[in-house]
C-alpha cells in the first residue's frame, strides 16, 4: 500500500481543476507534497546532529539574492519549503521602479521577504547587490546560516531542511548537486572546483559567510566566494549532500 501522503495527494489530483486549484485544497496538496518529500529523503541523514533544533525550527536561514525587474521565482520556491524558519533579502540592482506589480505582490505576500535597493544600477552579475546584502545581514539580520542565490533560481521544497540536516558542530559549509540551465537542464554533479559549483547550492554558517565576504565583482565572483569560504574553514569542514536540491536558471 502506498504511504498515506502519496495516496491522499493522488486522490486530490483527480479533482476538477476549478476545485483542486482553490486555496484550501492547494494548501492541503502542498502540505501533503512536503510530507512526502520529507518521507522520501529521510535516509539522507539517519540521525542529524541538530535534529531537535530542526524539528523545533529554531535554526534560521537567511537567503540573500540580487533582483532586477524579474519574476521572483526564488520567493515562490522558498514559500513552498518544508522548513519555515527562513528570511529572504532581495537587493534590487538600482531603483526598483520597473519591478512588475506581480513581482511586488509576491514579495509583499510573505512577511519573511524583504526588498531593498541600491542607489544605482551596477549591472555586474548581481555582485554589488550581494555586497549590499552582506552588509545588511551583518548589520541587522540575525540568522544561523546564509545562502547566496539569484531571484530566478529554484530551491526544491526540501532544500533548507535537508541542508540543515547535514550540519554538525564541525561543519561550516554544506553544498548539494543541482540541475543547471547551462548544461541543457541535466543533473549536474557538483564539486569544489571552479565551474563545477554555484553559490546557490551552498549553505554556510553566518559567521563563516560574513568572514569570507563577497569580494569579487567580476564574472568569477561566485567562485571567489566559495574559494573564500574554503579559505575560512578548510575542506574538512565542508560537507556534501548527495541529492539534487537546487535548480540554476
C-alpha contacts under 8 A as a table, 3 or more apart, distances in Angstrom:
res1	aa1	res2	aa2	distance
2	X	6	X	6.51
2	X	7	X	6.02
3	X	6	X	5.53
3	X	7	X	6.21
4	X	7	X	4.98
4	X	8	X	6.00
5	X	8	X	5.30
5	X	9	X	6.12
5	X	32	X	5.42
5	X	33	X	7.35
5	X	35	X	6.76
5	X	36	X	5.96
6	X	9	X	5.11
6	X	10	X	6.24
6	X	32	X	7.29
6	X	33	X	7.61
6	X	36	X	6.48
7	X	10	X	5.29
7	X	11	X	6.28
8	X	11	X	4.98
8	X	12	X	6.29
8	X	32	X	7.52
9	X	12	X	5.26
9	X	13	X	6.19
9	X	29	X	6.05
9	X	32	X	6.18
9	X	33	X	7.13
10	X	13	X	4.89
10	X	14	X	6.68
11	X	14	X	5.52
11	X	15	X	7.45
12	X	15	X	5.50
12	X	20	X	6.73
12	X	25	X	7.91
12	X	29	X	7.30
13	X	20	X	7.13
15	X	19	X	6.45
15	X	20	X	5.76
16	X	19	X	5.44
16	X	20	X	6.18
17	X	20	X	5.23
17	X	21	X	5.58
18	X	21	X	5.76
18	X	22	X	6.85
19	X	22	X	5.67
19	X	25	X	7.55
20	X	25	X	5.38
20	X	26	X	6.36
21	X	25	X	6.55
21	X	26	X	5.64
22	X	25	X	5.75
22	X	26	X	5.95
23	X	26	X	4.95
23	X	27	X	5.96
24	X	27	X	5.31
24	X	28	X	6.34
25	X	28	X	4.89
25	X	29	X	5.97
26	X	29	X	5.09
26	X	30	X	6.05
27	X	30	X	5.15
27	X	31	X	6.19
28	X	31	X	5.13
28	X	32	X	6.21
29	X	32	X	5.07
29	X	33	X	6.09
30	X	33	X	5.03
30	X	34	X	6.11
30	X	80	X	7.32
31	X	34	X	5.03
31	X	35	X	6.21
32	X	35	X	5.14
32	X	36	X	6.18
33	X	36	X	5.04
33	X	37	X	6.20
34	X	37	X	5.06
34	X	38	X	6.33
34	X	80	X	7.98
34	X	81	X	7.46
34	X	82	X	5.53
34	X	157	X	6.87
34	X	158	X	7.46
35	X	38	X	5.16
35	X	39	X	6.19
35	X	82	X	7.70
36	X	39	X	4.99
36	X	40	X	6.09
37	X	40	X	5.26
37	X	41	X	6.16
37	X	157	X	7.66
37	X	158	X	6.48
38	X	41	X	5.36
38	X	42	X	5.87
38	X	82	X	7.62
38	X	158	X	6.97
39	X	42	X	5.31
40	X	43	X	7.60
41	X	44	X	5.74
41	X	162	X	7.96
42	X	45	X	6.69
42	X	46	X	7.04
43	X	46	X	5.46
44	X	162	X	7.87
44	X	241	X	7.81
44	X	242	X	7.59
45	X	48	X	5.88
45	X	165	X	6.65
45	X	166	X	6.87
47	X	51	X	7.05
48	X	51	X	4.97
48	X	165	X	5.09
48	X	166	X	6.63
48	X	167	X	7.56
48	X	168	X	7.64
49	X	165	X	7.12
49	X	166	X	7.84
49	X	167	X	6.85
49	X	168	X	5.24
49	X	169	X	7.85
50	X	53	X	5.25
50	X	54	X	6.03
50	X	164	X	7.75
50	X	165	X	6.68
50	X	167	X	7.31
50	X	168	X	6.81
51	X	54	X	5.18
51	X	55	X	6.07
51	X	165	X	7.09
52	X	55	X	5.06
52	X	56	X	6.06
53	X	56	X	5.12
53	X	57	X	5.79
53	X	58	X	5.24
53	X	59	X	6.19
54	X	57	X	4.90
54	X	58	X	6.55
54	X	59	X	6.53
54	X	161	X	7.32
54	X	164	X	7.40
54	X	165	X	7.57
57	X	60	X	7.48
57	X	83	X	7.28
57	X	84	X	7.21
57	X	85	X	5.96
58	X	85	X	7.32
59	X	85	X	6.90
59	X	143	X	7.45
59	X	144	X	6.04
59	X	145	X	7.94
60	X	85	X	5.22
60	X	86	X	5.42
60	X	87	X	7.67
60	X	143	X	4.95
60	X	144	X	5.28
60	X	145	X	6.49
61	X	85	X	6.67
61	X	86	X	4.68
61	X	87	X	6.41
61	X	143	X	5.74
61	X	144	X	5.97
61	X	145	X	4.70
61	X	146	X	5.68
61	X	147	X	7.33
61	X	160	X	7.79
62	X	86	X	5.56
62	X	87	X	4.69
62	X	88	X	5.75
62	X	89	X	7.31
62	X	143	X	6.16
62	X	144	X	7.88
62	X	145	X	6.30
62	X	146	X	5.00
62	X	147	X	6.34
63	X	86	X	7.44
63	X	87	X	6.16
63	X	88	X	4.70
63	X	89	X	6.10
63	X	146	X	5.87
63	X	147	X	4.74
63	X	148	X	5.79
63	X	149	X	6.98
64	X	88	X	6.14
64	X	89	X	5.01
64	X	90	X	6.29
64	X	91	X	7.67
64	X	130	X	6.77
64	X	133	X	6.06
64	X	134	X	7.67
64	X	146	X	7.36
64	X	147	X	6.24
64	X	148	X	4.84
64	X	149	X	6.25
64	X	150	X	7.95
65	X	88	X	7.61
65	X	89	X	6.27
65	X	90	X	5.04
65	X	91	X	6.19
65	X	129	X	7.61
65	X	130	X	6.49
65	X	133	X	7.57
65	X	148	X	6.00
65	X	149	X	5.13
65	X	150	X	4.91
65	X	151	X	5.97
66	X	90	X	5.68
66	X	91	X	4.78
66	X	92	X	5.74
66	X	93	X	6.63
66	X	126	X	5.38
66	X	127	X	7.76
66	X	129	X	5.36
66	X	130	X	6.11
66	X	149	X	7.70
66	X	150	X	5.88
66	X	151	X	6.35
67	X	70	X	6.58
67	X	72	X	7.70
67	X	90	X	6.23
67	X	91	X	5.96
67	X	92	X	4.73
67	X	93	X	6.25
67	X	126	X	7.52
67	X	150	X	7.05
67	X	151	X	5.46
68	X	92	X	5.52
68	X	93	X	5.59
68	X	94	X	7.92
68	X	96	X	7.44
68	X	99	X	7.38
69	X	96	X	7.04
69	X	98	X	5.97
69	X	99	X	4.47
69	X	100	X	6.86
70	X	99	X	6.84
70	X	100	X	7.69
70	X	103	X	7.25
70	X	151	X	7.42
70	X	152	X	7.55
71	X	100	X	7.90
71	X	102	X	7.74
71	X	103	X	5.50
71	X	151	X	7.41
71	X	152	X	6.97
72	X	75	X	5.47
72	X	76	X	6.87
72	X	103	X	6.10
72	X	106	X	7.56
72	X	107	X	7.73
72	X	151	X	5.12
72	X	152	X	6.03
73	X	76	X	5.18
73	X	77	X	6.35
73	X	151	X	6.06
73	X	152	X	5.05
73	X	153	X	6.36
73	X	154	X	6.44
74	X	77	X	5.19
74	X	78	X	6.27
74	X	150	X	7.03
74	X	151	X	4.98
74	X	152	X	5.70
74	X	153	X	5.33
74	X	154	X	5.35
74	X	155	X	7.04
75	X	78	X	5.15
75	X	79	X	6.21
75	X	88	X	7.52
75	X	106	X	7.45
75	X	107	X	7.09
75	X	113	X	7.65
75	X	151	X	7.41
76	X	79	X	5.31
76	X	80	X	6.67
76	X	106	X	7.65
77	X	80	X	5.32
77	X	81	X	6.75
77	X	154	X	5.68
77	X	155	X	5.72
77	X	156	X	6.60
77	X	157	X	6.67
78	X	81	X	5.18
78	X	155	X	6.83
78	X	157	X	7.14
79	X	84	X	7.89
79	X	110	X	7.97
80	X	157	X	5.56
81	X	84	X	6.46
81	X	156	X	7.32
81	X	157	X	4.12
81	X	158	X	5.93
81	X	159	X	7.21
81	X	160	X	6.97
82	X	157	X	5.75
82	X	158	X	5.57
82	X	160	X	7.52
82	X	161	X	6.61
83	X	86	X	7.71
83	X	158	X	7.43
83	X	160	X	6.13
83	X	161	X	5.42
86	X	112	X	6.87
87	X	112	X	4.82
87	X	113	X	5.95
87	X	114	X	7.92
88	X	112	X	6.19
88	X	113	X	4.69
88	X	114	X	6.21
89	X	113	X	6.09
89	X	114	X	5.05
89	X	115	X	6.08
89	X	116	X	7.58
89	X	133	X	7.04
90	X	113	X	7.46
90	X	114	X	6.06
90	X	115	X	4.76
90	X	116	X	6.30
90	X	133	X	7.87
90	X	151	X	7.76
91	X	115	X	5.97
91	X	116	X	5.00
91	X	117	X	5.17
91	X	118	X	6.99
91	X	129	X	5.36
91	X	130	X	7.18
91	X	132	X	7.26
91	X	133	X	6.43
92	X	95	X	6.88
92	X	96	X	6.17
92	X	115	X	7.14
92	X	116	X	6.15
92	X	117	X	4.39
92	X	118	X	6.28
92	X	129	X	6.68
93	X	96	X	7.63
93	X	117	X	6.21
93	X	118	X	5.71
93	X	120	X	6.90
93	X	121	X	4.95
93	X	122	X	6.44
93	X	123	X	7.11
93	X	126	X	7.03
93	X	128	X	7.67
93	X	129	X	5.86
94	X	117	X	5.69
94	X	118	X	4.67
94	X	119	X	5.44
94	X	120	X	4.05
94	X	121	X	3.94
94	X	122	X	7.13
95	X	117	X	5.96
95	X	118	X	6.69
95	X	119	X	6.67
95	X	120	X	6.43
95	X	121	X	7.30
96	X	99	X	5.43
96	X	117	X	6.70
99	X	103	X	6.48
99	X	104	X	6.83
100	X	103	X	5.20
100	X	104	X	6.27
101	X	104	X	5.00
101	X	105	X	6.00
102	X	105	X	5.08
102	X	106	X	6.32
103	X	106	X	5.24
103	X	107	X	6.28
104	X	107	X	5.10
104	X	108	X	5.98
105	X	108	X	5.07
105	X	109	X	5.99
106	X	109	X	5.15
106	X	110	X	7.41
107	X	110	X	6.35
107	X	113	X	5.97
107	X	114	X	7.16
107	X	115	X	7.51
108	X	111	X	6.93
108	X	113	X	7.23
110	X	113	X	5.77
111	X	114	X	7.38
117	X	129	X	7.87
118	X	121	X	7.03
118	X	129	X	6.73
118	X	132	X	7.42
122	X	126	X	7.80
122	X	128	X	6.49
123	X	126	X	6.62
124	X	127	X	5.81
124	X	128	X	6.77
124	X	217	X	6.28
124	X	218	X	6.91
124	X	219	X	7.80
125	X	217	X	7.61
125	X	218	X	7.62
125	X	219	X	6.78
126	X	129	X	5.51
126	X	130	X	6.34
127	X	130	X	4.99
127	X	131	X	6.28
127	X	214	X	7.58
127	X	216	X	7.32
127	X	217	X	5.28
127	X	218	X	7.86
127	X	221	X	7.03
128	X	131	X	5.06
128	X	132	X	6.34
128	X	217	X	6.82
129	X	132	X	4.96
129	X	133	X	6.08
130	X	133	X	4.79
130	X	134	X	6.18
130	X	148	X	7.68
130	X	214	X	7.04
131	X	134	X	5.11
131	X	135	X	6.37
131	X	213	X	7.77
131	X	214	X	5.74
131	X	215	X	7.86
132	X	135	X	5.22
132	X	136	X	6.21
133	X	136	X	4.99
133	X	137	X	6.16
134	X	137	X	5.11
134	X	138	X	6.14
134	X	210	X	6.81
134	X	213	X	7.13
134	X	214	X	7.43
135	X	138	X	5.11
135	X	139	X	6.05
136	X	139	X	5.07
136	X	140	X	5.86
136	X	141	X	6.84
137	X	140	X	5.50
137	X	141	X	4.53
137	X	142	X	7.18
138	X	141	X	6.54
138	X	210	X	7.11
143	X	146	X	7.48
143	X	206	X	6.64
144	X	205	X	5.97
144	X	206	X	5.35
145	X	203	X	6.58
145	X	204	X	5.47
145	X	205	X	4.32
145	X	206	X	4.56
146	X	203	X	5.75
146	X	204	X	5.40
146	X	205	X	6.20
146	X	206	X	5.39
146	X	209	X	6.80
147	X	199	X	7.62
147	X	200	X	6.55
147	X	201	X	7.87
147	X	202	X	6.21
147	X	203	X	4.86
147	X	204	X	6.66
148	X	199	X	5.97
148	X	200	X	5.62
148	X	202	X	7.51
148	X	203	X	7.81
149	X	153	X	7.00
149	X	199	X	6.22
149	X	200	X	4.26
149	X	201	X	7.92
150	X	153	X	5.39
150	X	200	X	7.16
152	X	248	X	7.85
152	X	249	X	5.92
153	X	200	X	7.78
153	X	246	X	7.77
153	X	247	X	6.02
153	X	248	X	5.16
153	X	249	X	5.20
154	X	246	X	6.05
154	X	247	X	5.02
154	X	248	X	6.68
154	X	249	X	7.46
155	X	158	X	7.94
155	X	159	X	5.89
155	X	245	X	6.19
155	X	246	X	4.67
155	X	247	X	6.23
156	X	159	X	5.38
156	X	245	X	5.30
156	X	246	X	5.88
156	X	247	X	7.53
157	X	160	X	7.60
158	X	161	X	5.59
158	X	162	X	5.89
158	X	245	X	7.10
159	X	162	X	5.46
159	X	163	X	6.00
159	X	245	X	5.27
159	X	246	X	7.17
160	X	163	X	5.35
160	X	164	X	6.23
161	X	164	X	5.24
161	X	165	X	6.28
162	X	165	X	5.08
162	X	166	X	6.78
162	X	241	X	7.87
163	X	166	X	5.49
163	X	167	X	7.26
163	X	174	X	6.47
163	X	175	X	7.40
163	X	176	X	7.84
163	X	203	X	7.14
163	X	241	X	6.95
164	X	167	X	5.53
166	X	174	X	6.89
166	X	239	X	7.12
166	X	240	X	7.83
166	X	241	X	6.96
167	X	170	X	7.74
167	X	171	X	5.42
167	X	172	X	7.30
167	X	173	X	7.74
167	X	174	X	7.06
167	X	239	X	7.76
168	X	171	X	5.31
169	X	172	X	7.91
170	X	237	X	5.98
171	X	174	X	7.50
171	X	236	X	7.88
171	X	237	X	4.49
171	X	238	X	5.79
171	X	239	X	6.79
172	X	204	X	5.77
172	X	205	X	5.45
172	X	208	X	6.86
172	X	233	X	6.77
172	X	237	X	5.43
172	X	238	X	6.03
173	X	202	X	6.99
173	X	203	X	5.74
173	X	204	X	4.35
173	X	205	X	6.51
173	X	229	X	7.79
173	X	237	X	6.57
173	X	238	X	4.69
173	X	239	X	6.35
174	X	202	X	5.80
174	X	203	X	5.31
174	X	204	X	6.44
174	X	238	X	5.67
174	X	239	X	4.81
174	X	240	X	5.54
174	X	241	X	7.00
175	X	201	X	5.39
175	X	202	X	4.36
175	X	203	X	6.27
175	X	238	X	7.84
175	X	239	X	6.58
175	X	240	X	4.98
175	X	241	X	6.03
176	X	190	X	6.94
176	X	201	X	5.53
176	X	202	X	6.91
176	X	240	X	5.66
176	X	241	X	4.72
176	X	242	X	6.35
176	X	243	X	6.10
176	X	244	X	6.11
176	X	245	X	6.39
176	X	246	X	7.46
177	X	187	X	7.55
177	X	188	X	6.09
177	X	189	X	5.18
177	X	190	X	5.19
177	X	201	X	7.04
177	X	241	X	7.26
177	X	242	X	6.82
177	X	243	X	5.78
177	X	244	X	4.42
177	X	245	X	6.48
177	X	246	X	6.94
178	X	187	X	5.93
178	X	188	X	5.24
178	X	189	X	6.78
178	X	190	X	7.15
178	X	201	X	7.01
178	X	244	X	4.83
178	X	245	X	6.07
178	X	246	X	4.76
178	X	247	X	5.56
178	X	248	X	7.05
179	X	185	X	5.59
179	X	186	X	5.54
179	X	187	X	4.47
179	X	188	X	5.43
179	X	244	X	7.03
179	X	246	X	6.42
179	X	247	X	4.74
179	X	248	X	6.15
180	X	183	X	5.55
180	X	184	X	6.99
180	X	185	X	5.00
180	X	186	X	6.25
180	X	187	X	6.81
180	X	188	X	6.37
180	X	247	X	6.05
180	X	248	X	4.87
180	X	249	X	6.67
181	X	184	X	5.50
181	X	185	X	4.68
181	X	186	X	7.66
181	X	247	X	7.93
181	X	248	X	6.02
181	X	249	X	5.36
182	X	185	X	6.97
183	X	186	X	5.86
183	X	188	X	7.78
187	X	244	X	7.42
189	X	196	X	7.66
190	X	196	X	5.23
190	X	197	X	5.14
191	X	196	X	5.54
191	X	197	X	5.97
192	X	196	X	6.74
192	X	197	X	6.48
193	X	196	X	5.36
193	X	197	X	6.71
194	X	197	X	6.81
194	X	223	X	6.00
195	X	198	X	7.73
195	X	223	X	7.65
197	X	201	X	7.46
197	X	223	X	7.65
198	X	201	X	5.89
198	X	202	X	7.32
198	X	222	X	6.68
198	X	223	X	7.24
199	X	202	X	5.30
199	X	222	X	5.81
199	X	223	X	7.34
199	X	225	X	7.65
199	X	226	X	6.87
200	X	203	X	7.95
200	X	246	X	7.29
200	X	248	X	7.55
201	X	245	X	7.53
201	X	246	X	5.93
204	X	208	X	6.52
204	X	209	X	5.82
205	X	208	X	5.27
205	X	209	X	6.13
206	X	209	X	5.22
206	X	210	X	6.11
207	X	210	X	5.22
207	X	211	X	6.00
208	X	211	X	5.10
208	X	212	X	6.17
208	X	229	X	6.87
208	X	232	X	6.70
208	X	233	X	7.43
209	X	212	X	5.10
209	X	213	X	6.04
209	X	229	X	6.60
210	X	213	X	4.87
211	X	232	X	7.31
212	X	225	X	6.83
212	X	228	X	5.18
212	X	229	X	5.45
212	X	231	X	7.94
212	X	232	X	6.37
213	X	225	X	6.93
213	X	228	X	7.67
214	X	221	X	7.59
214	X	224	X	7.86
214	X	225	X	5.76
215	X	221	X	7.23
215	X	224	X	7.28
215	X	225	X	7.02
216	X	220	X	7.24
216	X	221	X	4.59
216	X	222	X	7.95
216	X	224	X	6.49
216	X	225	X	7.68
217	X	220	X	7.71
217	X	221	X	5.54
218	X	221	X	5.34
219	X	222	X	7.62
220	X	223	X	5.55
220	X	224	X	6.28
221	X	224	X	4.96
221	X	225	X	6.33
222	X	225	X	5.35
222	X	226	X	6.69
223	X	226	X	5.09
223	X	227	X	6.04
224	X	227	X	4.96
224	X	228	X	6.00
225	X	228	X	5.05
225	X	229	X	6.25
226	X	229	X	4.95
226	X	230	X	6.32
227	X	230	X	5.05
227	X	231	X	6.28
228	X	231	X	4.90
228	X	232	X	6.18
229	X	232	X	5.02
229	X	233	X	6.38
229	X	234	X	7.77
230	X	233	X	5.48
230	X	234	X	4.85
230	X	235	X	5.91
230	X	238	X	7.90
231	X	234	X	5.72
233	X	236	X	7.74
233	X	237	X	5.93
233	X	238	X	7.79
234	X	237	X	5.78
234	X	238	X	7.21
235	X	238	X	5.14
236	X	239	X	7.69
